[in-house]
Every structure is written in structure tokens, then in C-alpha cells.
Amino acid sequence: MHAFPAGQAGQEYGAALCDHSVPNSKITCTDEGRRCMACMLMVGDLLAEQLDPTWRAS
């Protein structure tokens, strides 16, 4: 399972945060399956930046 940013409607392929590409017809909204560790880390970074702008990775 990958994390896909919103706003890719109308495109033939969706690009996940980890740069993995998938045909839009295969993208579903589910929380089942193996997670992509790279996508999870990037989503965590994005959430941390939005919730606490003083947070930064080291």
C-alpha cells in the first residue's frame, strides 16, 4: 500500500510519495495490505511539519 497525494484525478497514472507509479484504475482507498515504509515515513514527515513547524528530522 502506497500513499498517493490528492489532486491526481484525470491522470493515467498516480505517483505515490515514494515515486512508485500505478495506473489510476488500480488505486483504491483501503487500509488493508502491506505498507510501503518509504511512503509511511514521508507521510509522517508531512504530518509533523503541519502539526508542529518547529519539528525537523536529524
C-alpha positions in Angstrom: 0.0 0.0 0.0 1.4 3.4 -1.0 0.4 7.0 -0.2 -1.0 9.0 -3.1 -1.4 12.7 -2.9 -4.9 14.1 -3.7 -5.3 16.0 -7.0 -4.1 13.4 -9.4 -7.6 12.8 -10.9 -7.7 12.7 -14.6 -4.2 11.5 -15.0 -3.5 8.0 -16.4 -1.1 7.1 -13.6 -0.9 8.1 -9.9 2.6 8.8 -8.5 3.0 7.8 -4.8 5.1 9.8 -2.4 7.9 7.2 -2.9 7.7 7.8 -6.7 6.1 4.4 -7.3 3.6 4.7 -10.2 0.3 2.9 -10.5 -2.5 3.1 -13.1 -5.3 5.2 -11.5 -7.7 2.3 -12.2 -5.7 0.2 -9.6 -5.7 2.9 -6.9 -8.2 2.2 -4.1 -9.0 3.7 -0.7 -8.1 1.0 1.7 -6.1 0.3 4.8 -5.5 -3.4 4.1 -2.3 -4.8 2.9 1.5 -4.3 3.3 2.5 -0.7 3.8 5.3 1.0 1.9 7.8 2.1 4.5 9.1 5.0 2.4 5.5 6.3 2.0 4.8 5.9 5.7 7.9 7.9 6.6 7.1 10.7 4.1 3.5 11.0 5.4 4.9 11.1 8.9 7.2 14.0 8.0 4.4 15.9 6.3 2.1 15.5 9.3 4.8 16.6 11.7 5.5 19.7 9.6 1.8 20.6 9.5 1.2 20.0 13.2 4.5 21.3 14.6 6.5 23.5 12.3 9.5 23.5 14.7 9.9 19.7 14.2 12.7 18.6 12.0 14.5 15.3 11.3 18.1 14.8 12.1 
